[in-house]
Amino acid sequence: MLTLAAAVSLTAGALVGCSDTTQETNDPAAGSTEPTSAESSLTLPAAAAGPECPEDSCITMTVTGDLLLHHGLWENFGTDPAARDGEHFDFEPLLAGQRPYLENSDIGVCHAETPVAEKGGPYADYPDFQVPPEIFTAVKSVGYDACTTASNHTVDHGTEGLNRTLTSLDEAGLQHTGSYDSQRASEEPLLLHTETGTVAIVTGTNSLNKKVPDHDWQVDRFRDGEDPTVDPEVAQADIDHAASQAEKAREQGADVVVAAMHSIIEYTDTADDFQQRTAHALADSGAFDAVYGHGSHSVQPIENYDGTWIVYGVGNTVTETASMMPNNNDGLIARFQFAKTEDGNWDVSDLSWAPSSNTQGGQYAWCSAASDSPNGTCRSDAADTQNRERIAQIVNTPSAVENGLREWLVSEDVPTDN
């Protein structure tokens, strides 16, 4: 267990960014100084290593935050499509640093923040994203199994963009949930099977940036007080729908059900009122074994709420460097270990995290800033230490530390038969 803990408040901080504010960026070198949601019949391979399992059976799941590509980032990864089977971009170097972490997990789940374009474009940056679809090829290559897709940008390009994104995920071999190409698909929870057990993911976003989908079923929602202001009965209906999806998942064989919520108040190191209210409501429903979130583009606290783990914000996985919002440039990779108890239930037996940087050596690349980083130095030894200590102060709330939250040290992972 980490000893560096801070009594970080879980109350909302001041709004320092919003969904319709342009992200200020600069050159990456500046950072160097500072299938549809239907059940799959496939069974994911067992992990090669991980934390010791306290029971007979364990499942580990790694989650990360927003894949947020801007032009200033993706232009660094262009390739000759004639030499790469029609691939216009090679994003594997951007994500390769995550391999040691994903290899030590049974399940890897990413978050597809934005719609994708057709191969070859046209592409679009903020405010209505349409990014290179080759990002999903890299996501699959480095070890992810599935992605959530409900975000404030899901319908940036309407039904066409939404469906194109789902098709691209399917072509990359990634399962997904959060947005759907049919009402029937929207009614089926995402089940991720491993040799040990099955995990289901239920997700939702509290905003669509004031856009309206063609059909209510196209995007999962957690609406509560933001864009637009929602009647409490509507917010509760979203919680009830999520709980019913969790119940359906268990009926279909899920041993563990996790909720993923997407919020829109950005660049804060605290959890806002919507996040707390929604996460607590999901936990209080009794339908979920854990809750995590993304969308703020910043790392946020981790809480153990009456026995339910809540990771409020895992920050960005990758993004263009923002000089005015340095917390935009840091991220979190978190791993839940679920253990089967003697009574047949499953509990979170271990929760660990590692901090990350969006650059390495002045170039865009996901880079672990953990104290035993398998990637080497990200920005500089001093900057990486500052990154790690700042994030530790954010995530290590009293309830989290008391219940065993720890830094994820891949060097200490042990072989497992699960």
C-alpha positions as CSV (number, residue, x, y, z in Angstrom):
1,M,0.0,0.0,0.0
2,L,1.3,3.5,-0.8
3,T,2.1,5.7,2.2
4,L,1.7,9.0,0.3
5,A,-1.9,9.8,1.1
6,A,-3.9,13.0,1.0
7,A,-7.3,13.8,2.3
8,V,-8.5,15.0,-1.0
9,S,-12.0,16.4,-1.0
10,L,-14.5,14.7,-3.2
11,T,-16.5,17.9,-3.6
12,A,-16.6,19.6,-7.0
13,G,-13.9,22.1,-7.9
14,A,-14.2,25.2,-10.0
15,L,-15.0,24.6,-13.6
16,V,-11.9,25.4,-15.5
17,G,-12.8,23.8,-18.8
18,C,-16.0,22.8,-20.6
19,S,-17.1,20.7,-23.5
20,D,-17.5,23.6,-25.9
21,T,-14.2,25.3,-25.1
22,T,-11.3,24.8,-27.5
23,Q,-8.4,23.0,-26.1
24,E,-5.2,25.1,-26.2
25,T,-2.3,23.0,-27.5
26,N,1.3,23.3,-28.3
27,D,4.2,21.2,-29.8
28,P,4.7,17.9,-28.1
29,A,8.2,18.8,-27.2
30,A,6.9,21.2,-24.7
31,G,5.5,18.2,-22.8
32,S,9.1,17.0,-22.4
33,T,9.7,19.7,-20.0
34,E,7.1,19.3,-17.8
35,P,-19.4,-5.4,-32.4
36,T,-22.3,-3.8,-31.4
37,S,-22.9,-4.7,-27.8
38,A,-24.0,-8.3,-28.4
39,E,-22.5,-11.1,-26.4
40,S,-19.4,-12.7,-28.0
41,S,-18.8,-16.4,-27.9
42,L,-15.0,-15.8,-27.7
43,T,-13.2,-16.5,-24.5
44,L,-10.3,-14.2,-23.8
45,P,-7.0,-15.8,-22.9
46,A,-5.8,-16.0,-19.3
47,A,-3.4,-13.4,-18.0
48,A,0.3,-14.3,-17.8
49,A,0.9,-12.4,-14.6
50,G,-0.9,-10.3,-12.0
51,P,-1.6,-9.8,-8.3
52,E,-1.8,-12.9,-6.2
53,C,-5.3,-14.3,-6.1
54,P,-6.6,-14.6,-2.5
55,E,-9.3,-17.1,-3.5
56,D,-9.6,-20.0,-6.0
57,S,-10.7,-17.8,-8.9
58,C,-9.8,-14.3,-9.9
59,I,-10.4,-12.0,-12.9
60,T,-8.3,-8.9,-13.6
61,M,-9.6,-6.0,-15.7
62,T,-7.6,-2.9,-16.8
63,V,-9.3,0.3,-17.7
64,T,-8.0,3.5,-19.2
65,G,-9.5,6.9,-20.3
66,D,-10.1,8.9,-23.3
67,L,-8.6,8.3,-26.7
68,L,-8.6,11.9,-27.7
69,L,-6.9,12.5,-31.0
70,H,-6.3,16.1,-32.4
71,H,-4.7,16.9,-35.7
72,G,-1.5,18.0,-33.9
73,L,-1.2,14.4,-32.6
74,W,-2.4,12.2,-35.5
75,E,-0.2,14.0,-38.0
76,N,2.8,12.6,-36.3
77,F,1.8,9.0,-37.2
78,G,1.0,9.2,-40.9
79,T,2.3,6.4,-43.1
80,D,2.3,5.4,-46.8
81,P,-1.0,3.4,-47.3
82,A,0.5,1.6,-50.3
83,A,3.2,0.0,-48.0
84,R,0.8,-0.8,-45.1
85,D,-2.2,-2.6,-46.7
86,G,-4.2,0.6,-47.0
87,E,-3.4,1.9,-43.5
88,H,-2.8,5.6,-43.5
89,F,-1.6,5.8,-39.9
90,D,0.5,3.7,-37.6
91,F,-0.5,4.4,-34.0
92,E,1.2,1.4,-32.4
93,P,4.2,3.5,-31.3
94,L,1.7,5.8,-29.5
95,L,0.2,3.0,-27.4
96,A,3.0,0.4,-27.2
97,G,4.0,1.4,-23.7
98,Q,0.8,0.0,-22.4
99,R,1.6,-3.6,-23.4
100,P,3.3,-4.6,-20.1
101,Y,0.2,-3.6,-18.2
102,L,-2.4,-5.1,-20.6
103,E,-0.4,-8.3,-20.7
104,N,-0.8,-8.6,-17.0
105,S,-4.6,-8.4,-17.1
106,D,-7.3,-10.7,-18.3
107,I,-9.4,-7.9,-19.8
108,G,-8.4,-4.5,-21.2
109,V,-11.1,-1.8,-21.8
110,C,-10.4,1.5,-23.5
111,H,-12.7,4.5,-24.1
112,A,-13.4,5.6,-27.7
113,E,-14.1,9.3,-27.1
114,T,-14.7,10.4,-30.6
115,P,-16.2,9.1,-33.9
116,V,-13.8,7.9,-36.6
117,A,-13.6,8.8,-40.3
118,E,-13.4,6.6,-43.3
119,K,-9.8,5.5,-44.0
120,G,-8.1,8.3,-45.8
121,G,-10.5,10.9,-44.4
122,P,-11.7,13.5,-44.5
123,Y,-10.8,14.0,-40.8
124,A,-12.1,16.6,-38.4
125,D,-10.8,18.1,-35.2
126,Y,-12.6,19.9,-32.4
127,P,-15.5,20.6,-32.0
128,D,-17.0,17.8,-34.1
129,F,-14.4,15.0,-34.2
130,Q,-13.8,12.5,-37.0
131,V,-10.4,10.9,-36.4
132,P,-8.4,8.3,-38.2
133,P,-9.9,4.8,-37.7
134,E,-6.4,3.2,-37.5
135,I,-6.3,4.1,-33.9
136,F,-8.4,1.0,-33.2
137,T,-5.9,-1.2,-35.0
138,A,-3.3,-0.1,-32.5
139,V,-5.7,-0.4,-29.6
140,K,-6.3,-4.1,-30.5
141,S,-2.6,-4.7,-31.2
142,V,-1.3,-3.6,-27.8
143,G,-3.8,-5.8,-26.0
144,Y,-7.2,-4.3,-25.5
145,D,-10.3,-6.4,-25.8
146,A,-13.2,-3.9,-25.7
147,C,-14.0,-0.2,-25.7
148,T,-16.8,1.9,-24.3
149,T,-18.3,4.4,-26.8
150,A,-20.8,6.6,-24.9
151,S,-19.3,10.1,-24.7
152,N,-20.3,13.7,-25.3
153,H,-18.9,13.4,-28.8
154,T,-20.6,10.1,-29.8
155,V,-23.0,11.8,-32.2
156,D,-20.7,14.6,-33.5
157,H,-21.4,13.3,-37.0
158,G,-24.8,11.8,-36.5
159,T,-25.9,8.3,-37.1
160,E,-23.4,7.9,-40.0
161,G,-20.4,8.7,-37.8
162,L,-21.7,6.6,-34.9
163,N,-22.3,3.5,-37.1
164,R,-18.9,4.0,-38.9
165,T,-17.2,4.0,-35.5
166,L,-18.9,0.7,-34.5
167,T,-18.0,-0.9,-37.8
168,S,-14.3,0.2,-37.4
169,L,-14.3,-1.4,-33.9
170,D,-15.7,-4.6,-35.3
171,E,-13.1,-4.6,-38.1
172,A,-10.4,-4.2,-35.5
173,G,-11.7,-7.1,-33.4
174,L,-12.8,-5.0,-30.5
175,Q,-16.0,-5.6,-28.5
176,H,-17.9,-2.4,-27.6
177,T,-20.8,-0.9,-25.7
178,G,-22.3,2.5,-25.1
179,S,-23.6,3.3,-28.7
180,Y,-25.6,1.1,-31.0
181,D,-26.6,0.6,-34.6
182,S,-29.9,-1.0,-33.8
183,Q,-32.4,-1.1,-30.9
184,R,-31.9,-4.8,-30.5
185,A,-28.2,-4.3,-30.0
186,S,-28.8,-1.6,-27.4
187,E,-30.8,-4.1,-25.3
188,E,-27.9,-6.6,-25.0
189,P,-25.2,-6.0,-22.4
190,L,-21.5,-6.4,-23.2
191,L,-20.2,-9.7,-21.8
192,L,-16.4,-10.3,-21.7
193,H,-15.6,-13.9,-21.1
194,T,-12.4,-15.2,-19.6
195,E,-11.3,-18.7,-18.6
196,T,-12.1,-17.8,-15.0
197,G,-15.4,-15.9,-15.3
198,T,-17.4,-13.2,-17.2
199,V,-17.4,-9.5,-16.7
200,A,-20.1,-7.2,-18.0
201,I,-19.7,-3.5,-18.7
202,V,-22.6,-1.0,-18.5
203,T,-21.9,2.6,-19.5
204,G,-23.5,6.0,-20.2
205,T,-22.7,9.7,-20.8
206,N,-24.3,12.7,-19.2
207,S,-24.0,14.9,-22.3
208,L,-24.1,14.8,-26.1
209,N,-22.9,18.4,-26.4
210,K,-26.5,19.5,-27.0
211,K,-26.8,17.3,-30.0
212,V,-29.8,15.0,-30.3
213,P,-29.5,11.4,-31.6
214,D,-31.9,10.1,-34.3
215,H,-33.1,7.5,-31.8
216,D,-33.0,7.5,-28.0
217,W,-31.6,4.0,-28.0
218,Q,-28.5,5.0,-29.9
219,V,-26.4,6.1,-26.9
220,D,-26.5,5.1,-23.3
221,R,-27.1,7.9,-20.9
222,F,-26.5,9.0,-17.3
223,R,-28.2,12.4,-17.3
224,D,-28.0,14.6,-14.3
225,G,-28.0,18.4,-14.2
226,E,-25.7,19.1,-17.3
227,D,-26.6,19.7,-20.9
228,P,-29.5,20.0,-20.6
229,T,-30.7,20.2,-17.0
230,V,-32.5,17.0,-16.4
231,D,-35.5,16.3,-14.3
232,P,-34.5,14.0,-11.3
233,E,-37.0,11.4,-12.5
234,V,-35.1,11.2,-15.9
235,A,-31.8,10.8,-14.1
236,Q,-33.2,8.1,-11.9
237,A,-34.7,6.4,-15.0
238,D,-31.1,6.2,-16.4
239,I,-29.8,4.6,-13.2
240,D,-32.7,2.2,-13.3
241,H,-32.0,1.3,-16.9
242,A,-28.4,0.7,-16.1
243,A,-29.3,-1.5,-13.2
244,S,-31.7,-3.5,-15.4
245,Q,-28.9,-4.0,-17.9
246,A,-26.7,-5.3,-15.1
247,E,-29.4,-7.7,-14.0
248,K,-29.8,-8.9,-17.6
249,A,-26.0,-9.4,-17.8
250,R,-26.1,-11.5,-14.7
251,E,-28.9,-13.6,-16.1
252,Q,-26.8,-14.2,-19.1
253,G,-23.9,-15.4,-17.0
254,A,-21.9,-12.3,-15.9
255,D,-20.1,-12.9,-12.6
256,V,-19.0,-9.3,-12.3
257,V,-20.7,-6.1,-13.6
258,V,-18.9,-2.8,-13.8
259,A,-20.4,0.7,-14.6
260,A,-18.5,3.2,-16.6
261,M,-19.7,6.8,-16.5
262,H,-18.7,9.7,-18.8
263,S,-18.8,13.2,-17.5
264,I,-18.1,16.6,-19.1
265,I,-16.8,19.0,-16.5
266,E,-13.2,19.1,-17.5
267,Y,-9.7,19.5,-16.1
268,T,-10.6,19.2,-12.4
269,D,-8.7,17.2,-9.8
270,T,-11.9,16.6,-7.9
271,A,-15.2,14.7,-8.5
272,D,-18.1,17.1,-9.3
273,D,-21.6,16.8,-8.0
274,F,-22.9,14.8,-11.0
275,Q,-20.1,12.3,-10.7
276,Q,-20.6,11.7,-7.0
277,R,-24.4,11.6,-7.2
278,T,-24.4,9.2,-10.2
279,A,-21.6,6.9,-8.9
280,H,-23.2,6.7,-5.5
281,A,-26.6,5.9,-7.0
282,L,-25.1,3.2,-9.2
283,A,-23.4,1.7,-6.1
284,D,-26.5,2.0,-4.0
285,S,-28.5,0.1,-6.6
286,G,-26.6,-3.0,-5.6
287,A,-26.3,-3.9,-9.3
288,F,-22.6,-3.1,-9.7
289,D,-19.3,-4.5,-8.3
290,A,-17.3,-1.3,-9.2
291,V,-17.7,2.0,-10.9
292,Y,-15.2,4.1,-12.9
293,G,-15.3,7.2,-15.0
294,H,-13.7,9.3,-17.8
295,G,-14.5,12.5,-19.7
296,S,-12.9,15.1,-17.4
297,H,-9.5,14.8,-19.2
298,S,-7.8,14.7,-15.8
299,V,-7.1,12.2,-13.1
300,Q,-9.6,12.3,-10.3
301,P,-10.0,10.7,-6.8
302,I,-10.6,7.1,-6.0
303,E,-13.1,6.3,-3.3
304,N,-14.3,3.2,-1.5
305,Y,-18.0,4.0,-1.0
306,D,-19.7,1.7,1.5
307,G,-17.6,-1.2,0.1
308,T,-17.9,-0.3,-3.6
309,W,-14.8,1.0,-5.4
310,I,-15.3,4.2,-7.5
311,V,-12.5,5.5,-9.7
312,Y,-13.9,8.9,-10.6
313,G,-11.6,9.8,-13.5
314,V,-8.8,7.9,-15.3
315,G,-7.8,11.0,-17.4
316,N,-6.7,10.7,-21.0
317,T,-5.1,7.7,-22.5
318,V,-3.6,9.9,-25.3
319,T,-4.1,13.5,-26.2
320,E,-2.4,16.5,-27.7
321,T,-0.3,18.4,-25.2
322,A,-2.2,21.3,-23.5
323,S,0.1,24.0,-22.1
324,M,-2.7,25.8,-20.2
325,M,-4.1,22.6,-18.6
326,P,-1.1,20.4,-17.5
327,N,-3.4,17.8,-15.8
328,N,-4.7,17.1,-19.4
329,N,-1.3,15.6,-20.2
330,D,-1.3,13.0,-17.4
331,G,-3.4,9.9,-17.1
332,L,-4.1,6.8,-15.1
333,I,-4.2,3.1,-15.9
334,A,-6.2,1.2,-13.3
335,R,-6.5,-2.6,-12.7
336,F,-9.4,-4.2,-10.8
337,Q,-8.9,-7.7,-9.5
338,F,-12.2,-9.5,-8.8
339,A,-12.0,-12.6,-6.6
340,K,-14.7,-15.3,-6.1
341,T,-15.5,-15.8,-2.4
342,E,-16.5,-19.0,-0.6
343,D,-20.2,-18.0,-0.8
344,G,-19.9,-17.8,-4.6
345,N,-20.0,-14.0,-4.8
346,W,-17.2,-11.8,-6.4
347,D,-15.5,-8.9,-4.6
348,V,-12.7,-6.5,-5.6
349,S,-9.7,-8.1,-3.9
350,D,-7.2,-5.6,-5.3
351,L,-7.2,-2.2,-7.0
352,S,-4.0,-0.7,-8.3
353,W,-3.1,2.2,-10.5
354,A,-0.1,3.6,-12.4
355,P,0.4,7.2,-13.6
356,S,1.1,8.1,-17.2
357,S,2.4,10.9,-19.4
358,N,1.2,11.6,-22.9
359,T,4.8,12.1,-24.2
360,Q,8.2,10.4,-24.0
361,G,11.4,12.1,-25.0
362,G,9.4,15.0,-26.5
363,Q,7.4,12.7,-28.8
364,Y,3.8,11.7,-28.4
365,A,3.6,8.3,-26.7
366,W,1.8,6.8,-23.8
367,C,4.4,6.4,-21.1
368,S,4.2,5.0,-17.6
369,A,5.5,7.3,-14.9
370,A,5.3,4.5,-12.2
371,S,8.2,4.1,-9.9
372,D,9.1,0.9,-11.7
373,S,8.1,2.1,-15.1
374,P,8.8,-0.5,-17.8
375,N,8.9,2.3,-20.4
376,G,11.9,4.2,-18.9
377,T,11.9,8.0,-18.5
378,C,8.9,9.8,-19.9
379,R,9.7,13.5,-19.6
380,S,12.5,13.7,-17.1
381,D,13.2,11.9,-13.8
382,A,12.1,15.0,-11.9
383,A,9.0,15.5,-14.0
384,D,8.0,11.9,-13.8
385,T,8.4,11.9,-10.0
386,Q,6.3,15.1,-9.8
387,N,3.6,13.4,-12.0
388,R,3.5,10.3,-9.8
389,E,3.4,12.2,-6.6
390,R,0.7,14.6,-7.8
391,I,-1.5,11.8,-9.0
392,A,-0.9,9.9,-5.7
393,Q,-2.2,12.9,-3.8
394,I,-5.3,13.0,-5.9
395,V,-6.3,9.3,-5.9
396,N,-5.3,8.3,-2.4
397,T,-8.3,9.5,-0.5
398,P,-8.7,8.2,3.1
399,S,-11.3,5.6,2.2
400,A,-9.2,4.3,-0.7
401,V,-6.0,4.0,1.4
402,E,-7.8,2.3,4.3
403,N,-9.1,-0.3,1.9
404,G,-5.8,-1.1,0.3
405,L,-5.5,1.0,-2.8
406,R,-1.9,0.7,-4.1
407,E,0.4,1.8,-6.9
408,W,0.6,-0.8,-9.7
409,L,4.1,-2.1,-9.9
410,V,4.4,-4.5,-12.8
411,S,7.7,-5.7,-11.5
412,E,5.9,-7.2,-8.6
413,D,3.2,-9.0,-10.5
414,V,3.3,-12.8,-10.1
415,P,2.4,-15.6,-12.6
416,T,-1.1,-16.8,-12.3
417,D,-3.1,-19.8,-13.5
418,N,-6.2,-17.8,-14.1
